[in-house]
């Protein structure tokens, strides 16, 4: 675990111990918005992870949907048991 990942996990833990009990459990999704944000930041880095977390927070409102909404896997990562897709393009004529 590197310093960045440790910092993100530490911030999530601090939020869950301090602010989360005051706000209450109101997230409509699983994983919660805070867990989603931490995982997005770790998997995708600060720029794309922040964008994904912001999009998720905008969807978390009383008139929005609810349910299981996992963080999308990075494009380079293949599903378990499968090889990553080749990034080379061939043109067949």
Order of alpha helices (4+ residues) and beta strands (2+ residues): alpha-beta-alpha-beta
